[in-house]
Amino acid sequence: MAEKKGGEGRWLVRSLCFGLVALVCFGVFVLGSRPPWVFAVFDEETERRFLEYLGIAMGGVLLALGAVFADRRAKAMAEAAQAQAEANRNAEKGQLQERLKNAIDHLGHGSPTVRAGGALELERLARDAPELREIAHEILYAHERRDAGGAEDGDDDN
């Protein structure tokens, strides 16, 4: 479907370019050589009006070409902005995954302060990323249950 639109756009641009080239060539021919067959039947006022209309037609074709190219440029910029937004979303997801991985690594550390930092990190991640909130809480609760079970086992050994 997009290829068909692009084909139609190319046809329009080519037609407008051809029309502009034809008008310019005709204008140069008329103004440069002033052939008698063109102006012999016209008086000066008609000749002036003819050249005015020729200039208006050339301006109209240029205006149409400008509009077509501006539309293409706007579409390309919109696509680039959409691609950049998608890249930003993917980068943000990667950062969230990295934060989750680091928090899990900290939970498994031997130092109690590092483990507490990992728990705090998980809690912040749950607050910052609603889509990871449930996962972060499950990991945190599983770690707390494991630590609670480990502390009970340690108490039994004493």
Secondary structure as a PSIPRED ss2 file (coil, helix, strand):
# PSIPRED VFORMAT (PSIPRED V4.0)

   1 M C   1.000  0.000  0.000
   2 A H   0.000  1.000  0.000
   3 E H   0.000  1.000  0.000
   4 K H   0.000  1.000  0.000
   5 K H   0.000  1.000  0.000
   6 G H   0.000  1.000  0.000
   7 G H   0.000  1.000  0.000
   8 E H   0.000  1.000  0.000
   9 G H   0.000  1.000  0.000
  10 R H   0.000  1.000  0.000
  11 W H   0.000  1.000  0.000
  12 L H   0.000  1.000  0.000
  13 V H   0.000  1.000  0.000
  14 R H   0.000  1.000  0.000
  15 S H   0.000  1.000  0.000
  16 L H   0.000  1.000  0.000
  17 C H   0.000  1.000  0.000
  18 F H   0.000  1.000  0.000
  19 G H   0.000  1.000  0.000
  20 L H   0.000  1.000  0.000
  21 V H   0.000  1.000  0.000
  22 A H   0.000  1.000  0.000
  23 L H   0.000  1.000  0.000
  24 V H   0.000  1.000  0.000
  25 C H   0.000  1.000  0.000
  26 F H   0.000  1.000  0.000
  27 G H   0.000  1.000  0.000
  28 V H   0.000  1.000  0.000
  29 F H   0.000  1.000  0.000
  30 V H   0.000  1.000  0.000
  31 L H   0.000  1.000  0.000
  32 G H   0.000  1.000  0.000
  33 S H   0.000  1.000  0.000
  34 R C   1.000  0.000  0.000
  35 P C   1.000  0.000  0.000
  36 P H   0.000  1.000  0.000
  37 W H   0.000  1.000  0.000
  38 V H   0.000  1.000  0.000
  39 F H   0.000  1.000  0.000
  40 A C   1.000  0.000  0.000
  41 V C   1.000  0.000  0.000
  42 F C   1.000  0.000  0.000
  43 D C   1.000  0.000  0.000
  44 E H   0.000  1.000  0.000
  45 E H   0.000  1.000  0.000
  46 T H   0.000  1.000  0.000
  47 E H   0.000  1.000  0.000
  48 R H   0.000  1.000  0.000
  49 R H   0.000  1.000  0.000
  50 F H   0.000  1.000  0.000
  51 L H   0.000  1.000  0.000
  52 E H   0.000  1.000  0.000
  53 Y H   0.000  1.000  0.000
  54 L H   0.000  1.000  0.000
  55 G H   0.000  1.000  0.000
  56 I H   0.000  1.000  0.000
  57 A H   0.000  1.000  0.000
  58 M H   0.000  1.000  0.000
  59 G H   0.000  1.000  0.000
  60 G H   0.000  1.000  0.000
  61 V H   0.000  1.000  0.000
  62 L H   0.000  1.000  0.000
  63 L H   0.000  1.000  0.000
  64 A H   0.000  1.000  0.000
  65 L H   0.000  1.000  0.000
  66 G H   0.000  1.000  0.000
  67 A H   0.000  1.000  0.000
  68 V H   0.000  1.000  0.000
  69 F H   0.000  1.000  0.000
  70 A H   0.000  1.000  0.000
  71 D H   0.000  1.000  0.000
  72 R H   0.000  1.000  0.000
  73 R H   0.000  1.000  0.000
  74 A H   0.000  1.000  0.000
  75 K H   0.000  1.000  0.000
  76 A H   0.000  1.000  0.000
  77 M H   0.000  1.000  0.000
  78 A H   0.000  1.000  0.000
  79 E H   0.000  1.000  0.000
  80 A H   0.000  1.000  0.000
  81 A H   0.000  1.000  0.000
  82 Q H   0.000  1.000  0.000
  83 A H   0.000  1.000  0.000
  84 Q H   0.000  1.000  0.000
  85 A H   0.000  1.000  0.000
  86 E H   0.000  1.000  0.000
  87 A H   0.000  1.000  0.000
  88 N H   0.000  1.000  0.000
  89 R H   0.000  1.000  0.000
  90 N H   0.000  1.000  0.000
  91 A H   0.000  1.000  0.000
  92 E H   0.000  1.000  0.000
  93 K H   0.000  1.000  0.000
  94 G H   0.000  1.000  0.000
  95 Q H   0.000  1.000  0.000
  96 L H   0.000  1.000  0.000
  97 Q H   0.000  1.000  0.000
  98 E H   0.000  1.000  0.000
  99 R H   0.000  1.000  0.000
 100 L H   0.000  1.000  0.000
 101 K H   0.000  1.000  0.000
 102 N H   0.000  1.000  0.000
 103 A H   0.000  1.000  0.000
 104 I H   0.000  1.000  0.000
 105 D H   0.000  1.000  0.000
 106 H H   0.000  1.000  0.000
 107 L H   0.000  1.000  0.000
 108 G C   1.000  0.000  0.000
 109 H C   1.000  0.000  0.000
 110 G C   1.000  0.000  0.000
 111 S C   1.000  0.000  0.000
 112 P H   0.000  1.000  0.000
 113 T H   0.000  1.000  0.000
 114 V H   0.000  1.000  0.000
 115 R H   0.000  1.000  0.000
 116 A H   0.000  1.000  0.000
 117 G H   0.000  1.000  0.000
 118 G H   0.000  1.000  0.000
 119 A H   0.000  1.000  0.000
 120 L H   0.000  1.000  0.000
 121 E H   0.000  1.000  0.000
 122 L H   0.000  1.000  0.000
 123 E H   0.000  1.000  0.000
 124 R H   0.000  1.000  0.000
 125 L H   0.000  1.000  0.000
 126 A H   0.000  1.000  0.000
 127 R H   0.000  1.000  0.000
 128 D H   0.000  1.000  0.000
 129 A C   1.000  0.000  0.000
 130 P H   0.000  1.000  0.000
 131 E H   0.000  1.000  0.000
 132 L H   0.000  1.000  0.000
 133 R H   0.000  1.000  0.000
 134 E H   0.000  1.000  0.000
 135 I H   0.000  1.000  0.000
 136 A H   0.000  1.000  0.000
 137 H H   0.000  1.000  0.000
 138 E H   0.000  1.000  0.000
 139 I H   0.000  1.000  0.000
 140 L H   0.000  1.000  0.000
 141 Y H   0.000  1.000  0.000
 142 A H   0.000  1.000  0.000
 143 H H   0.000  1.000  0.000
 144 E H   0.000  1.000  0.000
 145 R H   0.000  1.000  0.000
 146 R H   0.000  1.000  0.000
 147 D H   0.000  1.000  0.000
 148 A H   0.000  1.000  0.000
 149 G H   0.000  1.000  0.000
 150 G H   0.000  1.000  0.000
 151 A H   0.000  1.000  0.000
 152 E H   0.000  1.000  0.000
 153 D H   0.000  1.000  0.000
 154 G H   0.000  1.000  0.000
 155 D H   0.000  1.000  0.000
 156 D H   0.000  1.000  0.000
 157 D H   0.000  1.000  0.000
 158 N C   1.000  0.000  0.000
